[in-house]
Amino acid sequence: MIDLNDIRRDLPTGFVDMVEGRPAEGDLTGDEWLEVLPRLVRECAQEWDLRAVGPIRYGMCGLVVPVQSSRGGAAFKISWPHVEAKHEHLALRAWDGQGAVRLLAADPNRCALLLELLDPDRELSTQDVDLSTEVIGRLLRRLDRPAMPQLVRLSTESARWAEQLRTYGTRVLPRRIVDRAAAIFTELGQEDGVDSRLVHTDLHDMNVLAAEREPWLAIDPKPIAGVPEFGVAPLVWNRAHEARQSHSIRAELRRRIEIACDAGELDVDRAMLWTLARCAQNAAGEAENDVGVDDDMVSWWVTCCKAMQD
């Protein structure tokens, strides 16, 4: 069983490999955080009276361990301190378990959370893509709240992404897509109310788990002060293999957007514009990446961008 008082020997090699060498986005590099991680886990375990009762699971930046606590069964999550994790606890607190995993306790200084225990083996990705898309649309509606002042603003990010596209985009994208995506960020990013709502920006069906109290709950928010239509985009880059096997990739991707927007009562045209821009920005990020361009991923981003065009 995992020993939370000395987790070093139980850290998954795959997780260590992903975090090592990362430059600091806050106070600690990946290497520095891995050095202090055992102490952080031990301190949280002692303060929250935690005992591990299951195996470690991990993502790109964080570990999750099922635990027993004074509150009963729970999930202990601790993350490398990066920009996208900074306000996770604020979003979860605002949702208060309505459509999302319930937050039981938070230690923002340690980037640690104690969460309601969900079923990690029952992701929404196990369901038919049409059902999962409809569920995500409904969740986008349920998670819609006024944005908190601490959140990163979509208007600010849109200006930055437009500049990133103009600087790096033409290295990997046709000029017409770069110009269109940059214009979308500039135009939609300056609209009234663009920073008004709390949005889960990474709501795909691997970030939705089954629960006892509700069929499906969102996890792992990367919150932004934005508009709900901005949150639809992960539906086109998630389950890409199924889209590639469809009769028409364009029709399949647009259908997903339409299903989600219908379920979430969202503006489908604006959702497609934001999705086009986000896919182009992802491609520009590949061009900016010092470790090299993933040509297959860039090709997929171009396909997604074209699918969102009229």
Backbone as numpy.savetxt, mean C-alpha at the origin, in Angstrom:
# Nx Ny Nz CAx CAy CAz Cx Cy Cz
9.18 -22.15 18.94 8.33 -20.95 18.94 9.21 -19.70 18.94
8.72 -18.65 18.33 9.46 -17.40 18.24 9.66 -16.81 19.64
10.88 -16.40 19.93 11.19 -15.75 21.21 11.28 -14.24 20.97
10.27 -13.50 21.44 10.25 -12.06 21.22 11.29 -11.33 22.05
11.85 -11.99 23.03 12.91 -11.37 23.83 14.26 -11.46 23.13
14.35 -12.30 22.12 15.60 -12.42 21.35 15.24 -12.93 19.96
14.74 -12.02 19.13 14.20 -12.41 17.83 15.28 -12.56 16.76
16.51 -12.19 17.09 17.55 -12.15 16.06 17.70 -13.49 15.33
17.70 -14.58 16.06 17.93 -15.89 15.42 16.73 -16.36 14.61
15.57 -15.73 14.82 14.36 -16.15 14.11 14.02 -15.26 12.92
14.83 -14.22 12.66 14.53 -13.32 11.56 14.65 -14.05 10.23
13.62 -14.00 9.39 13.69 -14.68 8.09 14.81 -14.10 7.22
15.57 -14.96 6.60 16.67 -14.51 5.75 16.18 -13.64 4.61
15.03 -14.01 4.04 14.49 -13.22 2.94 14.18 -11.79 3.36
13.69 -11.63 4.58 13.38 -10.29 5.06 14.66 -9.49 5.29
15.64 -10.11 5.91 16.91 -9.44 6.15 17.53 -8.99 4.83
17.50 -9.85 3.84 18.08 -9.52 2.53 17.39 -8.30 1.90
16.06 -8.16 2.10 15.33 -7.04 1.52 15.66 -5.72 2.22
15.90 -5.78 3.51 16.09 -4.55 4.28 17.55 -4.09 4.28
18.48 -5.02 4.24 19.90 -4.66 4.24 20.23 -3.72 3.09
21.02 -2.71 3.38 21.50 -1.80 2.35 20.57 -0.67 2.01
19.40 -0.62 2.62 18.46 0.47 2.29 18.94 1.78 2.90
18.90 2.85 2.13 19.26 4.16 2.69 18.17 4.64 3.63
18.53 5.48 4.55 17.57 5.98 5.53 16.50 6.83 4.87
15.23 6.58 5.24 14.13 7.47 4.88 13.71 8.29 6.09
14.21 7.90 7.24 13.97 8.63 8.48 15.27 8.72 9.24
15.31 8.10 10.41 16.51 8.16 11.23 17.48 7.02 10.97
16.99 5.89 10.44 17.83 4.70 10.38 17.91 4.12 8.97
19.10 3.70 8.59 19.25 2.90 7.39 18.70 1.50 7.67
18.57 0.71 6.62 18.13 -0.66 6.82 19.06 -1.44 7.72
20.36 -1.29 7.52 21.34 -2.00 8.34 21.27 -1.57 9.80
21.14 -0.29 10.02 21.06 0.22 11.40 19.81 -0.28 12.10
18.70 -0.32 11.36 17.45 -0.78 11.97 17.53 -2.27 12.32
18.13 -3.07 11.45 18.27 -4.49 11.75 19.10 -4.72 13.01
20.05 -3.84 13.28 20.87 -3.97 14.48 20.05 -3.71 15.74
19.15 -2.73 15.69 18.38 -2.39 16.89 17.04 -3.13 16.95
16.66 -3.82 15.88 15.37 -4.49 15.84 15.14 -5.44 17.01
16.08 -6.31 17.37 15.82 -7.20 18.52 15.47 -6.44 19.80
16.14 -5.32 20.03 15.84 -4.53 21.23 14.44 -3.93 21.14
14.09 -3.40 19.97 12.77 -2.80 19.81 11.66 -3.83 20.04
11.84 -5.02 19.48 10.84 -6.08 19.66 10.75 -6.47 21.13
11.88 -6.63 21.77 11.89 -7.02 23.19 11.17 -5.98 24.04
11.43 -4.70 23.78 10.79 -3.64 24.56 9.27 -3.63 24.36
8.84 -3.80 23.10 7.39 -3.84 22.84 6.75 -5.05 23.50
7.44 -6.19 23.42 6.89 -7.41 24.02 6.71 -7.25 25.52
7.67 -6.60 26.16 7.58 -6.40 27.60 6.50 -5.38 27.97
6.44 -4.29 27.24 5.47 -3.23 27.57 4.04 -3.65 27.27
3.85 -4.45 26.22 2.49 -4.88 25.85 2.19 -6.30 26.32
3.14 -6.93 27.02 2.95 -8.28 27.57 2.58 -9.27 26.46
3.50 -9.41 25.51 3.25 -10.22 24.33 4.01 -11.54 24.38
3.37 -12.58 23.87 4.01 -13.88 23.70 3.66 -14.40 22.32
4.68 -14.73 21.53 4.46 -15.22 20.17 3.76 -16.57 20.21
2.78 -16.74 19.30 2.05 -18.01 19.23 2.00 -18.54 17.80
2.77 -17.96 16.92 2.79 -18.42 15.54 4.02 -17.94 14.82
4.16 -18.30 13.56 5.36 -17.96 12.79 5.39 -16.50 12.35
6.59 -16.02 12.08 6.77 -14.68 11.53 6.35 -14.66 10.07
5.61 -13.63 9.70 5.35 -13.32 8.30 5.95 -11.95 8.02
6.26 -11.70 6.77 6.92 -10.43 6.47 6.58 -9.95 5.08
6.73 -8.63 4.91 6.59 -8.00 3.62 7.87 -7.28 3.26
7.77 -6.25 2.44 8.95 -5.53 1.99 9.63 -4.77 3.13
8.86 -4.32 4.11 9.42 -3.44 5.13 9.09 -3.82 6.56
8.26 -4.84 6.77 7.83 -5.11 8.13 7.63 -6.58 8.44
7.63 -6.86 9.75 7.37 -8.19 10.26 6.03 -8.21 10.98
5.33 -9.33 10.90 4.08 -9.51 11.63 4.15 -10.87 12.34
3.83 -10.85 13.65 3.88 -12.07 14.45 2.55 -12.23 15.19
1.86 -13.37 15.06 0.67 -13.60 15.89 1.10 -13.76 17.35
0.38 -13.10 18.23 0.78 -13.08 19.64 -0.43 -13.27 20.54
-0.15 -13.64 21.77 -1.13 -13.61 22.85 -0.77 -12.45 23.75
-1.77 -11.66 24.09 -1.55 -10.50 24.95 -2.64 -10.43 25.99
-2.55 -9.42 26.85 -3.60 -9.23 27.85 -4.93 -8.91 27.19
-4.90 -8.48 25.93 -6.12 -8.20 25.17 -6.64 -9.44 24.44
-5.94 -10.54 24.57 -6.29 -11.76 23.84 -5.38 -11.93 22.64
-5.85 -12.67 21.64 -5.07 -12.88 20.44 -4.93 -11.59 19.65
-3.75 -11.37 19.08 -3.48 -10.14 18.35 -2.36 -10.40 17.35
-2.05 -9.40 16.56 -0.92 -9.45 15.63 0.01 -8.30 15.95
1.27 -8.61 16.19 2.29 -7.60 16.46 3.02 -7.29 15.15
3.02 -6.02 14.78 3.68 -5.60 13.54 4.73 -4.56 13.87
5.92 -4.73 13.31 6.97 -3.72 13.47 7.63 -3.52 12.10
7.86 -2.26 11.76 8.33 -1.92 10.41 9.61 -1.10 10.46
10.42 -1.27 9.42 11.52 -0.35 9.19 10.92 1.04 9.03
11.45 2.04 9.72 10.85 3.38 9.68 11.05 4.06 8.32
10.01 3.98 7.51 10.05 4.58 6.19 8.84 5.49 6.02
8.87 6.29 4.98 7.87 7.34 4.81 6.45 6.78 4.78
6.25 5.67 4.08 4.89 5.16 3.90 4.30 4.59 5.18
5.14 4.24 6.16 4.65 3.67 7.42 4.41 4.73 8.49
4.84 5.94 8.24 4.84 6.96 9.28 3.46 7.24 9.86
2.44 7.24 9.02 1.10 7.63 9.46 0.11 6.47 9.45
0.62 5.25 9.38 -0.27 4.09 9.34 -1.19 4.06 10.57
-0.62 4.33 11.73 -1.43 4.26 12.97 -2.53 5.31 12.97
-2.28 6.47 12.36 -3.31 7.52 12.33 -4.49 7.08 11.47
-4.22 6.46 10.33 -5.30 5.99 9.46 -6.10 4.90 10.16
-5.42 3.94 10.76 -6.12 2.85 11.43 -6.97 3.37 12.59
-6.45 4.35 13.30 -7.21 4.92 14.41 -8.46 5.65 13.88
-8.31 6.35 12.77 -9.45 7.07 12.19 -10.53 6.09 11.72
-10.14 4.96 11.15 -11.11 3.99 10.67 -11.75 3.21 11.81
-11.03 3.02 12.90 -11.57 2.39 14.11 -12.24 1.04 13.79
-11.61 0.28 12.94 -12.11 -1.05 12.64 -13.23 -1.11 11.63
-13.65 0.02 11.09 -14.74 0.05 10.11 -14.17 -0.11 8.71
-14.14 -1.34 8.23 -13.59 -1.64 6.92 -12.10 -1.95 6.94
-11.47 -1.81 8.09 -10.03 -2.04 8.20 -9.73 -2.79 9.50
-8.55 -3.39 9.55 -8.12 -4.05 10.77 -8.14 -3.06 11.93
-8.54 -3.53 13.10 -8.65 -2.65 14.26 -7.28 -2.48 14.92
-6.94 -1.24 15.24 -5.71 -0.92 15.95 -5.95 -1.06 17.44
-5.13 -1.87 18.11 -5.24 -2.08 19.55 -4.27 -1.21 20.33
-3.10 -0.99 19.78 -2.10 -0.14 20.43 -1.08 0.26 19.38
-0.41 1.38 19.62 0.60 1.86 18.67 1.75 2.50 19.41
2.95 2.29 18.90 4.15 2.97 19.37 4.83 3.57 18.14
4.42 4.78 17.74 4.96 5.38 16.51 6.47 5.55 16.54
7.06 5.79 17.69 8.51 5.98 17.77 9.26 4.71 17.39
8.67 3.58 17.69 9.29 2.30 17.32 8.71 1.76 16.01
7.75 2.46 15.43 7.07 2.00 14.22 6.46 0.62 14.46
5.82 0.50 15.62 5.25 -0.78 16.04 3.76 -0.64 16.29
3.01 -1.68 15.93 1.56 -1.69 16.09 1.12 -3.01 16.69
0.07 -2.96 17.48 -0.62 -4.16 17.93 -2.00 -4.12 17.29
-2.30 -5.17 16.52 -3.48 -5.17 15.66 -4.40 -6.34 15.98
-5.64 -6.15 15.63 -6.61 -7.24 15.62 -6.04 -8.41 14.81
-6.28 -9.62 15.29 -5.78 -10.80 14.60 -6.73 -11.20 13.47
-6.24 -11.16 12.25 -7.00 -11.60 11.08 -6.47 -12.95 10.63
-6.98 -13.45 9.52 -6.55 -14.74 9.00 -5.58 -14.53 7.85
-4.26 -14.65 8.09 -3.28 -14.36 7.04 -3.30 -15.35 5.88
-3.97 -16.48 6.07 -4.03 -17.48 5.01 -5.25 -17.30 4.12
-6.08 -16.30 4.40 -7.28 -16.07 3.59 -7.25 -14.64 3.06
-6.44 -14.44 2.04 -6.38 -13.15 1.37 -7.53 -13.04 0.38
-7.93 -11.81 0.09 -8.96 -11.57 -0.92 -8.50 -12.07 -2.29
-7.19 -12.20 -2.48 -6.65 -12.67 -3.75 -7.04 -14.10 -4.06
-7.57 -14.83 -3.09 -8.03 -16.20 -3.34 -9.41 -16.22 -4.00
-10.05 -15.06 -4.09 -11.40 -14.98 -4.65 -11.35 -14.61 -6.13
-12.47 -14.83 -6.80 -12.62 -14.42 -8.19 -12.29 -12.94 -8.33
-11.63 -12.56 -9.42 -11.16 -11.19 -9.57 -12.32 -10.19 -9.60
-13.46 -10.56 -10.16 -14.59 -9.64 -10.17 -15.10 -9.39 -8.75
-15.20 -10.46 -7.95 -15.63 -10.30 -6.57 -14.64 -9.46 -5.79
-13.34 -9.76 -5.95 -12.34 -9.02 -5.19 -12.35 -7.54 -5.58
-12.56 -7.26 -6.86 -12.61 -5.87 -7.31 -13.81 -5.15 -6.72
-14.93 -5.82 -6.66 -16.13 -5.22 -6.06 -15.93 -4.96 -4.58
-15.31 -5.91 -3.88 -15.04 -5.74 -2.45 -14.15 -4.52 -2.22
-13.11 -4.37 -3.04 -12.21 -3.24 -2.88 -12.93 -1.93 -3.15
-13.79 -1.90 -4.14 -14.58 -0.69 -4.38 -15.42 -0.32 -3.17
-16.08 -1.31 -2.57 -16.89 -1.04 -1.37 -16.01 -0.57 -0.22
-14.82 -1.15 -0.09 -13.93 -0.74 0.99 -13.46 0.70 0.79
-13.18 1.08 -0.45 -12.78 2.47 -0.70 -13.87 3.44 -0.21
-15.11 3.06 -0.41 -16.21 3.92 0.06 -16.27 3.92 1.59
-16.13 2.74 2.20 -16.23 2.65 3.66 -15.07 3.37 4.36
-13.91 3.37 3.74 -12.73 3.98 4.36 -12.65 5.48 4.12
-13.56 6.02 3.36 -13.55 7.45 3.06 -13.85 8.26 4.32
-12.88 9.08 4.72 -12.99 9.94 5.89 -12.33 11.28 5.58
-12.63 12.32 6.33 -11.85 13.55 6.19 -10.38 13.27 6.51
-9.50 13.86 5.74 -8.07 13.65 5.94 -7.57 14.35 7.19
-6.60 13.74 7.85 -5.96 14.35 9.01 -4.87 15.31 8.53
-4.58 16.35 9.30 -3.61 17.35 8.85 -2.18 16.82 8.76
-1.87 15.72 9.45 -0.50 15.21 9.45 -0.13 14.49 8.14
-1.10 14.11 7.36 -0.83 13.27 6.19 -0.12 14.03 5.07
0.65 13.28 4.29 1.21 13.81 3.05 0.04 14.17 2.13
0.16 15.29 1.42 -0.93 15.79 0.58 -0.75 15.35 -0.87
-1.85 14.96 -1.48 -1.81 14.53 -2.87 -1.39 15.68 -3.79
-1.77 16.89 -3.45 -1.37 18.03 -4.29 0.15 18.17 -4.31
0.77 18.00 -3.16 2.23 18.10 -3.07 2.90 16.97 -3.84
2.41 15.75 -3.64 2.98 14.60 -4.33 2.76 14.70 -5.84
1.60 15.19 -6.25 1.33 15.30 -7.68 2.32 16.23 -8.37
2.65 17.34 -7.72 3.64 18.26 -8.30 5.00 17.58 -8.40
5.36 16.81 -7.38 6.65 16.11 -7.41 6.67 15.04 -8.49
5.58 14.30 -8.62 5.52 13.23 -9.62 5.51 13.79 -11.03
4.86 14.92 -11.24 4.88 15.54 -12.56 6.31 15.89 -12.95
7.06 16.44 -12.01 8.45 16.79 -12.28 9.30 15.53 -12.50
9.05 14.49 -11.72 9.77 13.22 -11.92 9.53 12.67 -13.32
8.29 12.73 -13.76 7.97 12.24 -15.11 8.69 13.04 -16.17
8.70 14.36 -16.03 9.36 15.20 -17.04 10.87 14.96 -17.06
11.42 14.59 -15.90 12.87 14.39 -15.81 13.29 13.01 -16.29
12.56 11.99 -15.88 12.99 10.61 -16.15 12.07 9.84 -17.10
10.85 10.31 -17.28 9.86 9.51 -17.97 10.22 9.11 -19.38
10.81 10.04 -20.15 11.09 9.73 -21.56 12.22 8.72 -21.73
12.89 8.36 -20.66 13.89 7.30 -20.76 13.23 5.94 -21.01
11.98 5.81 -20.58 11.32 4.51 -20.67 9.92 4.57 -21.29
9.34 5.75 -21.42 7.97 5.89 -21.89 7.91 6.75 -23.15
6.91 6.49 -24.00 6.70 7.40 -25.13 6.41 8.81 -24.63
6.86 9.80 -25.37 6.69 11.20 -24.97 5.22 11.53 -24.74
4.31 10.97 -25.55 2.89 11.33 -25.41 2.33 10.87 -24.07
2.81 9.73 -23.57 2.34 9.24 -22.27 2.92 10.09 -21.14
4.19 10.44 -21.27 4.81 11.31 -20.27 4.06 12.63 -20.17
3.81 13.25 -21.31 3.12 14.55 -21.32 1.71 14.43 -20.74
1.02 13.35 -21.11 -0.36 13.18 -20.63 -0.38 12.95 -19.12
0.49 12.09 -18.63 0.51 11.80 -17.20 0.92 13.01 -16.38
1.93 13.73 -16.84 2.36 14.94 -16.13 1.24 15.97 -16.10
0.50 16.08 -17.19 -0.62 17.03 -17.24 -1.72 16.63 -16.28
-1.97 15.33 -16.16 -2.99 14.85 -15.21 -2.59 15.21 -13.78
-1.36 14.91 -13.42 -0.90 15.26 -12.07 -1.02 16.76 -11.82
-0.64 17.55 -12.81 -0.69 19.00 -12.65 -2.12 19.50 -12.54
-2.99 19.03 -13.41 -4.37 19.53 -13.45 -5.21 19.01 -12.27
-5.23 17.68 -12.10 -6.03 17.13 -11.01 -5.43 17.46 -9.65
-4.11 17.58 -9.60 -3.45 17.89 -8.34 -3.69 19.30 -7.84
-4.23 20.17 -8.68 -4.51 21.55 -8.29 -6.00 21.81 -8.05
-6.82 20.78 -8.19 -8.26 20.97 -8.03 -8.64 21.22 -6.57
-9.72 21.93 -6.36 -10.25 22.14 -5.02 -10.62 20.78 -4.41
-10.27 20.61 -3.16 -10.63 19.38 -2.44 -9.74 18.20 -2.71
-8.66 18.36 -3.47 -7.83 17.22 -3.82 -7.11 16.64 -2.61
-6.99 17.41 -1.53 -6.32 16.93 -0.32 -7.30 16.67 0.83
-8.57 16.49 0.52 -9.58 16.54 1.58 -9.92 15.21 2.23
-9.57 14.07 1.60 -10.04 12.78 2.09 -8.88 11.86 2.47
-9.13 11.03 3.46 -8.18 9.99 3.84 -8.29 8.83 2.86
-7.17 8.46 2.23 -7.19 7.45 1.17 -6.14 6.37 1.46
-6.54 5.12 1.35 -5.63 3.96 1.39 -5.07 3.83 -0.02
-3.79 4.10 -0.20 -3.22 4.15 -1.55 -2.70 2.81 -2.06
-2.78 1.76 -1.24 -2.26 0.45 -1.66 -3.31 -0.63 -1.40
-4.54 -0.33 -1.78 -5.66 -1.24 -1.50 -5.85 -2.23 -2.65
-5.07 -3.30 -2.60 -5.23 -4.40 -3.55 -5.59 -5.65 -2.76
-5.88 -6.75 -3.46 -6.48 -7.87 -2.75 -5.51 -8.76 -1.98
-4.23 -8.41 -1.96 -3.33 -9.05 -1.01 -3.23 -8.24 0.28
-3.82 -7.04 0.26 -3.89 -6.21 1.47 -5.31 -6.17 2.03
-6.06 -7.23 1.76 -7.39 -7.41 2.33 -7.46 -8.85 2.84
-7.74 -9.00 4.14 -7.77 -10.33 4.76 -9.14 -10.62 5.35
-9.42 -11.91 5.48 -10.66 -12.35 6.11 -10.57 -12.15 7.62
-11.74 -11.91 8.24 -11.82 -11.72 9.68 -13.05 -12.43 10.21
-13.10 -12.60 11.52 -14.27 -13.23 12.14 -15.45 -12.27 12.18
-15.19 -10.99 12.48 -16.30 -10.06 12.68 -16.84 -9.49 11.37
-16.05 -9.54 10.30 -16.48 -9.10 8.97 -15.83 -10.01 7.94
-16.44 -10.14 6.77 -15.83 -11.02 5.76 -14.44 -10.57 5.33
-14.26 -9.24 5.11 -12.99 -8.75 4.57 -12.64 -7.41 5.20
-11.36 -7.26 5.59 -10.89 -6.02 6.18 -9.55 -5.62 5.54
-9.37 -4.33 5.33 -8.14 -3.81 4.73 -7.03 -3.77 5.76
-5.81 -3.98 5.30 -4.62 -3.87 6.13 -3.61 -2.98 5.42
-2.52 -2.68 6.12 -1.33 -2.04 5.53 -1.63 -0.79 4.72
-2.32 0.19 5.32 -2.58 1.42 4.56 -1.31 2.21 4.33
-1.22 2.82 3.19 -0.19 3.83 2.93 -0.97 5.12 2.72
-1.36 5.76 3.81 -2.38 6.82 3.72 -1.86 8.10 3.11
-2.77 8.80 2.45 -2.48 10.10 1.88 -3.74 10.96 2.02
-3.55 12.26 2.07 -4.68 13.19 2.01 -4.97 13.43 0.54
-6.02 12.82 0.03 -6.27 12.87 -1.40 -7.74 12.77 -1.74
-8.03 11.98 -2.79 -9.40 11.71 -3.22 -9.51 10.21 -3.45
-10.69 9.61 -3.19 -10.82 8.15 -3.29 -10.47 7.60 -4.67
-10.74 8.33 -5.73 -10.43 7.83 -7.07 -8.94 7.55 -7.26
-8.11 8.23 -6.49 -6.67 7.98 -6.55 -6.33 6.57 -6.08
-7.17 6.01 -5.20 -6.88 4.71 -4.61 -7.26 3.51 -5.45
-7.83 3.73 -6.64 -8.29 2.62 -7.47 -7.15 1.96 -8.23
-6.07 2.67 -8.50 -5.02 2.22 -9.42 -4.43 0.84 -9.12
-4.21 0.44 -7.86 -3.61 -0.88 -7.65 -4.38 -2.04 -8.27
-5.64 -1.82 -8.60 -6.42 -2.88 -9.23 -5.89 -3.26 -10.60
-5.21 -2.35 -11.28 -4.71 -2.69 -12.62 -3.35 -3.35 -12.57
-2.54 -3.05 -11.55 -1.25 -3.74 -11.52 -1.27 -4.98 -10.63
-2.34 -5.20 -9.90 -2.48 -6.43 -9.15 -3.10 -7.51 -10.05
-2.71 -8.75 -9.80 -3.20 -9.89 -10.59 -3.00 -9.65 -12.08
-1.81 -9.17 -12.41 -1.50 -8.85 -13.80 -1.53 -10.09 -14.68
-1.15 -11.25 -14.11 -1.12 -12.46 -14.92 -2.50 -12.81 -15.45
-3.55 -12.53 -14.66 -4.91 -12.82 -15.12 -5.32 -11.86 -16.23
-4.91 -10.60 -16.10 -5.22 -9.64 -17.15 -4.52 -10.02 -18.45
-3.28 -10.49 -18.36 -2.52 -10.86 -19.56 -3.16 -12.06 -20.27
-3.86 -12.91 -19.51 -4.48 -14.09 -20.10 -5.87 -13.82 -20.65
-6.37 -12.60 -20.46 -7.71 -12.27 -20.93 -7.72 -12.04 -22.44
-8.91 -12.05 -23.01 -9.04 -11.83 -24.45 -8.53 -10.44 -24.84
-8.79 -9.45 -24.00 -8.35 -8.08 -24.25 -7.86 -7.48 -22.95
-6.56 -7.20 -22.85 -6.02 -6.61 -21.63 -6.68 -5.27 -21.36
-6.83 -4.47 -22.39 -7.45 -3.16 -22.24 -8.85 -3.28 -21.64
-9.65 -4.15 -22.21 -11.03 -4.32 -21.73 -11.05 -4.83 -20.30
-10.14 -5.76 -19.97 -10.10 -6.32 -18.62 -9.73 -5.27 -17.59
-8.72 -4.46 -17.87 -8.29 -3.45 -16.90 -9.34 -2.37 -16.73
-9.94 -1.95 -17.81 -10.98 -0.93 -17.71 -12.21 -1.48 -16.97
-12.51 -2.75 -17.18 -13.64 -3.36 -16.50 -13.43 -3.37 -14.99
-12.20 -3.64 -14.57 -11.90 -3.62 -13.14 -12.16 -2.24 -12.54
-11.70 -1.22 -13.23 -11.93 0.14 -12.74 -13.43 0.42 -12.65
-14.15 0.02 -13.67 -15.60 0.27 -13.70 -16.32 -0.47 -12.57
-15.94 -1.72 -12.31 -16.58 -2.49 -11.23 -16.32 -1.82 -9.89
-15.07 -1.46 -9.64 -14.72 -0.83 -8.36 -15.42 0.50 -8.17
-15.47 1.29 -9.23 -16.10 2.61 -9.12 -17.61 2.49 -8.93
-18.20 1.51 -9.57 -19.63 1.29 -9.37 -19.91 0.88 -7.92
-19.10 -0.03 -7.39 -19.30 -0.48 -6.01 -18.98 0.61 -5.01
-18.00 1.46 -5.34 -17.58 2.51 -4.41 -18.21 3.85 -4.65
-19.11 3.94 -5.65 -19.77 5.20 -5.99 -18.73 6.29 -6.29
-17.78 5.93 -7.16 -16.69 6.82 -7.52 -16.82 7.24 -8.97
-16.11 8.29 -9.34 -16.11 8.83 -10.70 -15.13 7.99 -11.54
-15.68 7.19 -12.46 -14.85 6.26 -13.21 -13.87 6.98 -14.12
-14.26 8.10 -14.73 -13.35 8.82 -15.62 -12.15 9.37 -14.85
-12.39 9.92 -13.68 -11.28 10.44 -12.88 -10.41 9.31 -12.35
-11.03 8.21 -12.01 -10.24 7.06 -11.55 -9.29 6.58 -12.65
-9.75 6.57 -13.89 -8.88 6.15 -15.00 -7.76 7.16 -15.25
-8.06 8.44 -15.09 -7.00 9.44 -15.25 -5.93 9.28 -14.17
-6.34 9.16 -12.93 -5.37 8.97 -11.85 -4.58 7.68 -12.05
-5.25 6.64 -12.52 -4.57 5.36 -12.74 -3.54 5.47 -13.84
-3.88 6.13 -14.93 -2.90 6.35 -15.99 -1.67 7.07 -15.44
-1.90 8.13 -14.70 -0.78 8.92 -14.17 0.06 8.11 -13.19
-0.60 7.32 -12.32 0.16 6.53 -11.35 0.98 5.44 -12.04
0.44 4.82 -13.07 1.20 3.80 -13.80 2.41 4.42 -14.50
2.22 5.59 -15.09 3.35 6.28 -15.73 4.40 6.66 -14.70
3.96 7.11 -13.54 4.91 7.47 -12.48 5.69 6.25 -11.99
5.03 5.10 -11.92 5.73 3.87 -11.56 6.84 3.56 -12.56
6.56 3.77 -13.84 7.57 3.54 -14.87 8.72 4.53 -14.74
8.39 5.79 -14.45 9.44 6.79 -14.25 10.31 6.42 -13.06
9.69 5.83 -12.04 10.46 5.37 -10.89 11.46 4.30 -11.27
11.09 3.44 -12.22 12.04 2.44 -12.72 13.23 3.13 -13.38
12.96 4.18 -14.15 14.04 4.89 -14.84 14.96 5.60 -13.86
14.39 6.03 -12.73 15.17 6.75 -11.72 15.98 5.79 -10.85
15.62 4.52 -10.88 16.24 3.51 -10.03 17.69 3.26 -10.45
18.61 3.40 -9.52 20.03 3.23 -9.83 20.41 1.79 -10.15
19.59 0.82 -9.72 19.98 -0.58 -9.92 19.57 -1.09 -11.29
18.95 -0.26 -12.10 18.61 -0.67 -13.45 17.12 -0.75 -13.68
16.76 -0.76 -14.95 15.37 -0.76 -15.36 14.89 -2.19 -15.58
13.72 -2.49 -15.03 13.07 -3.77 -15.28 12.21 -3.60 -16.53
12.72 -4.06 -17.66 12.04 -3.83 -18.94 10.65 -4.45 -18.97
10.48 -5.61 -18.33 9.16 -6.26 -18.32 8.16 -5.41 -17.55
8.59 -4.85 -16.43 7.68 -4.01 -15.66 7.34 -2.74 -16.41
8.32 -2.13 -17.04 8.05 -0.92 -17.80 7.05 -1.21 -18.91
7.22 -2.35 -19.59 6.28 -2.73 -20.64 4.87 -2.86 -20.09
4.75 -3.39 -18.88 3.42 -3.53 -18.27 2.84 -2.16 -17.93
3.67 -1.25 -17.41 3.16 0.08 -17.10 2.67 0.78 -18.37
3.38 0.60 -19.45 2.95 1.21 -20.72 1.61 0.62 -21.15
1.46 -0.68 -21.02 0.20 -1.35 -21.36 -0.94 -0.78 -20.51
-0.70 -0.62 -19.23 -1.73 -0.08 -18.33 -2.09 1.35 -18.70
-1.09 2.15 -19.00 -1.34 3.55 -19.40 -2.21 3.61 -20.65
-1.87 2.79 -21.64 -2.63 2.80 -22.88 -4.07 2.33 -22.65
-4.25 1.39 -21.73 -5.59 0.88 -21.45 -6.49 1.95 -20.84
-5.89 2.89 -20.13 -6.68 3.92 -19.46 -7.02 5.10 -20.39
-6.41 5.13 -21.57 -6.68 6.21 -22.51 -7.96 5.94 -23.28
-8.67 6.99 -23.64 -9.91 6.85 -24.44 -9.59 6.33 -25.83
